[in-house]
Amino acid sequence: MIVAARMLGTIAAAFAALEAAAQQLATDMKLEDAGFIMRAATTPDHIARLRQLPPHKFVARMGPSGRYYVYADPEGCKCAFVGTERALQAYRDMRKLVQPDNPGAGGFSIDQQIVHDMTNDGVGEPGSDIIDYRF
């Protein structure tokens, strides 16, 4: 009986992990469809830089061409998605078509979470780091 319960727990955990991986893959594909460019972390230095970013969140950065956005997936594809304001807006529009912008966990909508993440990123503040994520 105990062995069967453990097996069921293990199977349930495996299905949950597969579901999470499938959801992340779907997000990654949507990012590319919206115009984000995937940059694979292929060296130890790239992987270390990728792990410095908050996973699965948009981070705004300033570069020579202006503001751009980075979305890190350090565990799934071991890559970062880099896009412009237009790509971010296209992704947000896609999300609105698929799921209404209702408050989720923590009471924040997708738009509110993006604004919150960018506001707390320190972009544009004196001393903020400007990092080039061209892997």
N, C-alpha and C positions, 0 to 999 in steps of 0.2 A: 504494500500500500504506500509506504513512504517512498519507495523507488519510483512508483508510478507518478506520485505527486511531484517529485523532483524532475522527472522527465517532462511532465506537462509544463512545469515552470520554465524549464530550459527551452522547450519548443515555443512557448509563448514569448519568451525573451528574444528568440531568434526571429520570429515573425515581426515583432516590434522593431527590431534592428533593420530588417529588410524593408519594412514600411518607411522607416525614417530615411533610409538610403534612397528609396524610390522617390520620396518627396523632395530630397535634396537634388537628385538628378533632374527632376522636373523643373525645379527652380533654376538650376544651372542652364538648362535648355531655354527657358524663358528669357534669361539674361542675354544669351546669345541672340535669340530672336529679336530682342529689343535693341540690339546694336552694341552690346558690351563685347569686348574682345577678351578671349581667354588667354591668360599668360601662365603657362605651366612652370612650376618651380622644379627645375631639373638638377640643381646643384645644392650642396649643403648650405651655401650662402643664401641662395634663393629661398630655401625652405626655412631658414632662420628668419629671414625678413618677412616671409609670409606669416609665420607664427607670431610676429609682433603686432599683427592686425587683429582686431576683434573678429572672431569667426561669425560668418553669416549675418553681417551687418554692413550697411553702406558707410563708408568713410569718405569725406570730402577732402581733397588735397588741391593745392595750387601748383601748377607747373608753368613752364614757359609759354604755353598756349592758353593758359587760364585754368579755371576750375575743372577738375575731373573727379570721378567717383570710383572707389575700389570696393569690391565685395570679395572677401576671402573665403575660400573653402579648403582649409588646411587638411582636413581628414578625408574628404571624398575624393575630389579630383587632384588634390594637392596643387591648387592653382588659385589665381586671383582673376577676377573679371574687372576690366577697366573700361569705363565709358564716360561719355560726355553728359551734359545736362539733358540733351535730347534723348539719349539712350535711357537715362533715369526716368524721364517723363514717359517714354514709351513703355517701360517696364511697369510703372505705376498705373498707366492706362490699361495694360493687360490684366493686372491684378484686379482692377475695378470691374472689368468685364467678367472675370471668373468668379470673384467673390466680392460682395458689397463691402464697402469700407466701414465695417462695424468694429467697435472696440473689441479687441482680443484680450489676451492675457495681460493683466496689469492695467486694463482700461484704456490702452493706447490704440488708435487706429494705425494702419500702415503709414499714412501720411504723417501723423503725429510722431511716430517712431522715427521716421527718416529725419524729420526736422529736429527732433530731440537729439538723435545721434550726431547730426551735423553741428548743432549748436554746442554740444559738449566735446566736440573734436578739437577745438582750439584753432581751427583754420582762420587765418587772417589776424590772429592775435600776435602781439610782439613775441618773438622767440618761438613761434610755432614751427614745427619741423616740416620741411617740404621734401618729400621723398619721391623719387622717380620709380615707379613700379613696372618698368619695362623689363620683364624677365627674359 
